[in-house]
Amino acid sequence: MRGFPTLHSLYGMAIRPNRLPLRMELLYIRVGSLHFLELQMKDFKDKVAVVTGAASGIGRGMAETFVAAGMKVVLSDIEQRPLEETTRLLLAAGADVHAVLTDVSKSDQVNNLAKQTLSKYGAVHVLCNNAGIGGLSGDGNGTSWTSSLDDWHWILGVNLMGVVHGIRSFLPIMIEQDTEAHIVNTASLAGLIAAGTLYGTSKFAVVGLSENVYLELQRGGFKPKVSVLCPSFVDTNIMNSNRNRPAEFAIETSAHAEPVAAAMREWVTEQCKRGLSPRAVGEQVLAAIRDERFYILTHPEFNPIIELRMKDILSGANPTLRPPPSVAARDG
């Protein structure tokens, strides 16, 4: 549409429509409609998706969903054997997938993931920064002041910097492609309400990062879109994240967890076992990409708690300690 104002160039005028001449208003509507139709990702067949943490849990659920939609999927994970097994099963089912062993906390490995994606498929249309850890059992307590710096470095390195590395490695490629593209960052319900200091801090940061990247792309008139995934209890192995704890952050002591912390860990583990299936989360992610929906809230029963936190903020009230609804209560 050479010679016509772009939607981006009319952005400033859009906030003052009463000052637009009638012909310009009609042109704005026309250009905006064409822009919307051009950028929405409706057809997923043969599109290329990259999923970190794809060997199990939510990542595998997203990968299976994308494959079922006809997409080519690059599977990335830090666990070699589960990654190989998931890849084998998907290939046997006729999927077009490619595995890349990756530690997302290392920027050079995420750069390599991007390089291998382009080498294999020549493009990337969907990036799911999903790899994450939780349920750490460092020194046995888990409060902000007793958790080790190794715990802090590890969880922020994976949950937050893993997302940062994904954005830095893949978003410039998506912008350069100048086609429809979408990034999904996995946060958590714990990124919207206070729930676990170390884990929650990392997930609050992912929500804030995602919101700002979304707005950066909007202000710049770039085509890629962003969503943030905020699930609650999902049937994954996240509470056993210490299985992947790197040697540099090895636990030096064998201290036992405090009774309250141990009970909470046991409760969360049980809720996860009874939680939403990873495939169901994957289906919601695909729908959000199709609808260009930013917030992906997979557990609507928790929305009242999110609302109460927002009301506390707006009213100036202090944070309130509220017991979360459990899966058992929802199902009962």
RAGIMO-V297803 format. One record per residue. N is the residue number from 1. RES is the residue in three letters. BURIAL is 1 if it has 24 or more other ideal C-beta (glycine too) atoms within 12 Angstrom, else 0. Layout:
# RAGIMO-V297803
((N/RES/BURIAL) (N/RES/BURIAL))
This chain:
# RAGIMO-V297803
((1/MET/0) (2/ARG/0) (3/GLY/0) (4/PHE/0) (5/PRO/1) (6/THR/0) (7/LEU/1) (8/HIS/0) (9/SER/0) (10/LEU/1) (11/TYR/0) (12/GLY/0) (13/MET/0) (14/ALA/0) (15/ILE/0) (16/ARG/0) (17/PRO/0) (18/ASN/0) (19/ARG/0) (20/LEU/0) (21/PRO/0) (22/LEU/0) (23/ARG/0) (24/MET/0) (25/GLU/0) (26/LEU/0) (27/LEU/1) (28/TYR/1) (29/ILE/0) (30/ARG/0) (31/VAL/1) (32/GLY/1) (33/SER/0) (34/LEU/0) (35/HIS/1) (36/PHE/0) (37/LEU/0) (38/GLU/0) (39/LEU/1) (40/GLN/0) (41/MET/1) (42/LYS/0) (43/ASP/0) (44/PHE/1) (45/LYS/0) (46/ASP/0) (47/LYS/1) (48/VAL/1) (49/ALA/1) (50/VAL/1) (51/VAL/1) (52/THR/1) (53/GLY/1) (54/ALA/1) (55/ALA/1) (56/SER/1) (57/GLY/1) (58/ILE/1) (59/GLY/1) (60/ARG/1) (61/GLY/1) (62/MET/1) (63/ALA/1) (64/GLU/1) (65/THR/1) (66/PHE/1) (67/VAL/1) (68/ALA/0) (69/ALA/1) (70/GLY/0) (71/MET/1) (72/LYS/1) (73/VAL/1) (74/VAL/1) (75/LEU/1) (76/SER/1) (77/ASP/1) (78/ILE/1) (79/GLU/1) (80/GLN/0) (81/ARG/0) (82/PRO/1) (83/LEU/1) (84/GLU/0) (85/GLU/0) (86/THR/1) (87/THR/1) (88/ARG/0) (89/LEU/0) (90/LEU/1) (91/LEU/0) (92/ALA/0) (93/ALA/0) (94/GLY/0) (95/ALA/1) (96/ASP/1) (97/VAL/1) (98/HIS/1) (99/ALA/1) (100/VAL/1) (101/LEU/1) (102/THR/1) (103/ASP/1) (104/VAL/1) (105/SER/1) (106/LYS/1) (107/SER/0) (108/ASP/0) (109/GLN/1) (110/VAL/1) (111/ASN/0) (112/ASN/0) (113/LEU/1) (114/ALA/1) (115/LYS/0) (116/GLN/1) (117/THR/1) (118/LEU/1) (119/SER/0) (120/LYS/0) (121/TYR/1) (122/GLY/0) (123/ALA/1) (124/VAL/1) (125/HIS/1) (126/VAL/1) (127/LEU/1) (128/CYS/1) (129/ASN/1) (130/ASN/1) (131/ALA/1) (132/GLY/1) (133/ILE/1) (134/GLY/1) (135/GLY/1) (136/LEU/1) (137/SER/1) (138/GLY/1) (139/ASP/1) (140/GLY/0) (141/ASN/1) (142/GLY/1) (143/THR/0) (144/SER/0) (145/TRP/0) (146/THR/0) (147/SER/1) (148/SER/1) (149/LEU/0) (150/ASP/1) (151/ASP/1) (152/TRP/1) (153/HIS/1) (154/TRP/1) (155/ILE/1) (156/LEU/1) (157/GLY/1) (158/VAL/1) (159/ASN/1) (160/LEU/1) (161/MET/1) (162/GLY/1) (163/VAL/1) (164/VAL/1) (165/HIS/1) (166/GLY/1) (167/ILE/1) (168/ARG/1) (169/SER/1) (170/PHE/1) (171/LEU/1) (172/PRO/0) (173/ILE/1) (174/MET/1) (175/ILE/0) (176/GLU/0) (177/GLN/1) (178/ASP/0) (179/THR/1) (180/GLU/1) (181/ALA/1) (182/HIS/1) (183/ILE/1) (184/VAL/1) (185/ASN/1) (186/THR/1) (187/ALA/1) (188/SER/1) (189/LEU/1) (190/ALA/1) (191/GLY/1) (192/LEU/1) (193/ILE/1) (194/ALA/1) (195/ALA/1) (196/GLY/1) (197/THR/1) (198/LEU/1) (199/TYR/1) (200/GLY/1) (201/THR/1) (202/SER/1) (203/LYS/1) (204/PHE/1) (205/ALA/1) (206/VAL/1) (207/VAL/1) (208/GLY/0) (209/LEU/1) (210/SER/1) (211/GLU/1) (212/ASN/0) (213/VAL/1) (214/TYR/1) (215/LEU/0) (216/GLU/0) (217/LEU/1) (218/GLN/0) (219/ARG/0) (220/GLY/0) (221/GLY/0) (222/PHE/1) (223/LYS/1) (224/PRO/1) (225/LYS/1) (226/VAL/1) (227/SER/1) (228/VAL/1) (229/LEU/1) (230/CYS/1) (231/PRO/1) (232/SER/1) (233/PHE/1) (234/VAL/1) (235/ASP/1) (236/THR/1) (237/ASN/1) (238/ILE/1) (239/MET/1) (240/ASN/0) (241/SER/1) (242/ASN/0) (243/ARG/0) (244/ASN/1) (245/ARG/1) (246/PRO/0) (247/ALA/0) (248/GLU/0) (249/PHE/1) (250/ALA/0) (251/ILE/0) (252/GLU/0) (253/THR/0) (254/SER/0) (255/ALA/0) (256/HIS/0) (257/ALA/1) (258/GLU/0) (259/PRO/0) (260/VAL/0) (261/ALA/1) (262/ALA/0) (263/ALA/0) (264/MET/1) (265/ARG/1) (266/GLU/0) (267/TRP/0) (268/VAL/1) (269/THR/1) (270/GLU/0) (271/GLN/1) (272/CYS/1) (273/LYS/0) (274/ARG/0) (275/GLY/1) (276/LEU/1) (277/SER/1) (278/PRO/1) (279/ARG/1) (280/ALA/0) (281/VAL/1) (282/GLY/1) (283/GLU/1) (284/GLN/1) (285/VAL/1) (286/LEU/1) (287/ALA/1) (288/ALA/1) (289/ILE/1) (290/ARG/1) (291/ASP/0) (292/GLU/1) (293/ARG/1) (294/PHE/1) (295/TYR/1) (296/ILE/1) (297/LEU/1) (298/THR/1) (299/HIS/1) (300/PRO/0) (301/GLU/0) (302/PHE/1) (303/ASN/0) (304/PRO/0) (305/ILE/1) (306/ILE/1) (307/GLU/0) (308/LEU/0) (309/ARG/1) (310/MET/0) (311/LYS/0) (312/ASP/0) (313/ILE/0) (314/LEU/0) (315/SER/0) (316/GLY/0) (317/ALA/0) (318/ASN/0) (319/PRO/0) (320/THR/0) (321/LEU/0) (322/ARG/0) (323/PRO/0) (324/PRO/1) (325/PRO/0) (326/SER/0) (327/VAL/1) (328/ALA/0) (329/ALA/0) (330/ARG/0) (331/ASP/0) (332/GLY/0))
